[in-house]
Amino acid sequence: MPNSQQVDILHDMTEKNRDIRADIEARAQGVLEPARKFLQEDGGDVKVVGFEPDTQTLVVSYIGECLTCPLQMFTLRAGLEPLVQQQVPEVRRLELADTP
């Protein structure tokens, strides 16, 4: 069983990881802003769902017309992914969140 000092260290590490994830997610969302304007013109949008540090994957979700667009994967791989990778080096890959 961990002692109180070990618990405190684990808590601090968890908090730090949460802060790092939140920072990466916020920076990625900011980088996506110019692309979002184009998507919104066609009735769609994209939002950051979360960052998975183990795989360096940013999970995003399409909204509106983007959900049924036949070019959604092309937009993700050829448009959004390189845009984010260039400006947020912690992100190696973008993936779509599971849609309900």
Phi and psi restraints in degrees (value plus and minus 20) as a CYANA .aco file:
   2 PRO   PHI     -88.9   -48.9
   2 PRO   PSI     126.5   166.5
   3 ASN   PHI    -103.8   -63.8
   3 ASN   PSI     154.6   194.6
   4 SER   PHI     -83.6   -43.6
   4 SER   PSI     -53.6   -13.6
   5 GLN   PHI     -86.6   -46.6
   5 GLN   PSI     -61.7   -21.7
   6 GLN   PHI     -84.5   -44.5
   6 GLN   PSI     -60.0   -20.0
   7 VAL   PHI     -82.7   -42.7
   7 VAL   PSI     -63.4   -23.4
   8 ASP   PHI     -81.8   -41.8
   8 ASP   PSI     -61.9   -21.9
   9 ILE   PHI     -83.7   -43.7
   9 ILE   PSI     -65.4   -25.4
  10 LEU   PHI     -81.7   -41.7
  10 LEU   PSI     -60.7   -20.7
  11 HIS   PHI     -82.2   -42.2
  11 HIS   PSI     -65.3   -25.3
  12 ASP   PHI     -82.1   -42.1
  12 ASP   PSI     -60.7   -20.7
  13 MET   PHI     -84.6   -44.6
  13 MET   PSI     -61.1   -21.1
  14 THR   PHI     -83.6   -43.6
  14 THR   PSI     -64.4   -24.4
  15 GLU   PHI     -81.8   -41.8
  15 GLU   PSI     -63.4   -23.4
  16 LYS   PHI     -83.4   -43.4
  16 LYS   PSI     -64.2   -24.2
  17 ASN   PHI     -82.1   -42.1
  17 ASN   PSI     -59.6   -19.6
  18 ARG   PHI     -83.0   -43.0
  18 ARG   PSI     -62.0   -22.0
  19 ASP   PHI     -85.6   -45.6
  19 ASP   PSI     -60.8   -20.8
  20 ILE   PHI     -83.9   -43.9
  20 ILE   PSI     -65.7   -25.7
  21 ARG   PHI     -80.2   -40.2
  21 ARG   PSI     -64.8   -24.8
  22 ALA   PHI     -82.3   -42.3
  22 ALA   PSI     -59.1   -19.1
  23 ASP   PHI     -84.7   -44.7
  23 ASP   PSI     -65.5   -25.5
  24 ILE   PHI     -84.1   -44.1
  24 ILE   PSI     -63.7   -23.7
  25 GLU   PHI     -81.3   -41.3
  25 GLU   PSI     -62.7   -22.7
  26 ALA   PHI     -86.7   -46.7
  26 ALA   PSI     -62.5   -22.5
  27 ARG   PHI     -84.2   -44.2
  27 ARG   PSI     -61.8   -21.8
  28 ALA   PHI     -83.7   -43.7
  28 ALA   PSI     -62.8   -22.8
  29 GLN   PHI     -80.4   -40.4
  29 GLN   PSI     -60.1   -20.1
  30 GLY   PHI     -84.6   -44.6
  30 GLY   PSI     -60.0   -20.0
  31 VAL   PHI     -84.7   -44.7
  31 VAL   PSI     -52.9   -12.9
  32 LEU   PHI     -97.1   -57.1
  32 LEU   PSI     -32.7     7.3
  33 GLU   PHI     -72.2   -32.2
  33 GLU   PSI     -68.9   -28.9
  34 PRO   PHI     -80.6   -40.6
  34 PRO   PSI     -59.0   -19.0
  35 ALA   PHI     -87.7   -47.7
  35 ALA   PSI     -55.7   -15.7
  36 ARG   PHI     -79.7   -39.7
  36 ARG   PSI     -56.3   -16.3
  37 LYS   PHI     -80.6   -40.6
  37 LYS   PSI     -61.3   -21.3
  38 PHE   PHI     -87.1   -47.1
  38 PHE   PSI     -62.4   -22.4
  39 LEU   PHI     -84.5   -44.5
  39 LEU   PSI     -59.2   -19.2
  40 GLN   PHI     -86.4   -46.4
  40 GLN   PSI     -51.6   -11.6
  41 GLU   PHI     -81.0   -41.0
  41 GLU   PSI     -47.2    -7.2
  42 ASP   PHI    -120.9   -80.9
  42 ASP   PSI      -7.2    32.8
  43 GLY   PHI      66.4   106.4
  43 GLY   PSI      -5.6    34.4
  44 GLY   PHI    -141.4  -101.4
  44 GLY   PSI    -190.8  -150.8
  45 ASP   PHI    -193.9  -153.9
  45 ASP   PSI     150.2   190.2
  46 VAL   PHI    -160.3  -120.3
  46 VAL   PSI     123.4   163.4
  47 LYS   PHI    -157.8  -117.8
  47 LYS   PSI     132.2   172.2
  48 VAL   PHI     -99.4   -59.4
  48 VAL   PSI     109.2   149.2
  49 VAL   PHI    -116.1   -76.1
  49 VAL   PSI     -59.5   -19.5
  50 GLY   PHI     156.2   196.2
  50 GLY   PSI     152.0   192.0
  51 PHE   PHI    -142.9  -102.9
  51 PHE   PSI     111.3   151.3
  52 GLU   PHI    -125.1   -85.1
  52 GLU   PSI      80.6   120.6
  53 PRO   PHI     -82.6   -42.6
  53 PRO   PSI     -52.2   -12.2
  54 ASP   PHI     -81.0   -41.0
  54 ASP   PSI     -57.3   -17.3
  55 THR   PHI    -128.2   -88.2
  55 THR   PSI     -20.0    20.0
  56 GLN   PHI      34.6    74.6
  56 GLN   PSI      20.7    60.7
  57 THR   PHI    -128.3   -88.3
  57 THR   PSI     109.7   149.7
  58 LEU   PHI    -115.5   -75.5
  58 LEU   PSI     104.5   144.5
  59 VAL   PHI    -118.3   -78.3
  59 VAL   PSI     106.8   146.8
  60 VAL   PHI    -143.4  -103.4
  60 VAL   PSI     143.3   183.3
  61 SER   PHI    -151.9  -111.9
  61 SER   PSI     113.7   153.7
  62 TYR   PHI    -104.1   -64.1
  62 TYR   PSI     133.1   173.1
  63 ILE   PHI    -151.3  -111.3
  63 ILE   PSI     131.4   171.4
  64 GLY   PHI      43.1    83.1
  64 GLY   PSI    -155.0  -115.0
  65 GLU   PHI     -80.9   -40.9
  65 GLU   PSI     -43.6    -3.6
  66 CYS   PHI     -84.0   -44.0
  66 CYS   PSI     -45.4    -5.4
  67 LEU   PHI     -83.2   -43.2
  67 LEU   PSI     -51.9   -11.9
  68 THR   PHI    -132.8   -92.8
  68 THR   PSI     -13.8    26.2
  69 CYS   PHI     -90.2   -50.2
  69 CYS   PSI     111.4   151.4
  70 PRO   PHI     -89.1   -49.1
  70 PRO   PSI     -33.1     6.9
  71 LEU   PHI    -121.4   -81.4
  71 LEU   PSI      -5.3    34.7
  72 GLN   PHI     -81.7   -41.7
  72 GLN   PSI     -60.1   -20.1
  73 MET   PHI     -92.0   -52.0
  73 MET   PSI     -57.4   -17.4
  74 PHE   PHI     -81.5   -41.5
  74 PHE   PSI     -64.7   -24.7
  75 THR   PHI     -80.6   -40.6
  75 THR   PSI     -62.2   -22.2
  76 LEU   PHI     -84.2   -44.2
  76 LEU   PSI     -72.7   -32.7
  77 ARG   PHI     -97.1   -57.1
  77 ARG   PSI     -59.8   -19.8
  78 ALA   PHI    -115.5   -75.5
  78 ALA   PSI     -37.6     2.4
  79 GLY   PHI    -132.8   -92.8
  79 GLY   PSI     -84.6   -44.6
  80 LEU   PHI     -92.4   -52.4
  80 LEU   PSI     -64.1   -24.1
  81 GLU   PHI     -80.2   -40.2
  81 GLU   PSI     -71.4   -31.4
  82 PRO   PHI     -84.4   -44.4
  82 PRO   PSI     -53.6   -13.6
  83 LEU   PHI     -80.4   -40.4
  83 LEU   PSI     -67.2   -27.2
  84 VAL   PHI     -89.8   -49.8
  84 VAL   PSI     -64.1   -24.1
  85 GLN   PHI     -78.9   -38.9
  85 GLN   PSI     -57.1   -17.1
  86 GLN   PHI     -87.2   -47.2
  86 GLN   PSI     -53.5   -13.5
  87 GLN   PHI    -126.4   -86.4
  87 GLN   PSI     -36.3     3.7
  88 VAL   PHI    -148.7  -108.7
  88 VAL   PSI      65.5   105.5
  89 PRO   PHI     -83.4   -43.4
  89 PRO   PSI     -35.9     4.1
  90 GLU   PHI     -89.8   -49.8
  90 GLU   PSI     -39.1     0.9
  91 VAL   PHI    -112.5   -72.5
  91 VAL   PSI     101.1   141.1
  92 ARG   PHI    -121.0   -81.0
  92 ARG   PSI     -42.3    -2.3
  93 ARG   PHI    -174.2  -134.2
  93 ARG   PSI     129.1   169.1
  94 LEU   PHI    -131.8   -91.8
  94 LEU   PSI     120.6   160.6
  95 GLU   PHI    -154.8  -114.8
  95 GLU   PSI     130.0   170.0
  96 LEU   PHI    -102.7   -62.7
  96 LEU   PSI     119.3   159.3
  97 ALA   PHI     -89.7   -49.7
  97 ALA   PSI     133.1   173.1
  98 ASP   PHI     -84.2   -44.2
  98 ASP   PSI     113.7   153.7
  99 THR   PHI    -117.4   -77.4
  99 THR   PSI     125.4   165.4
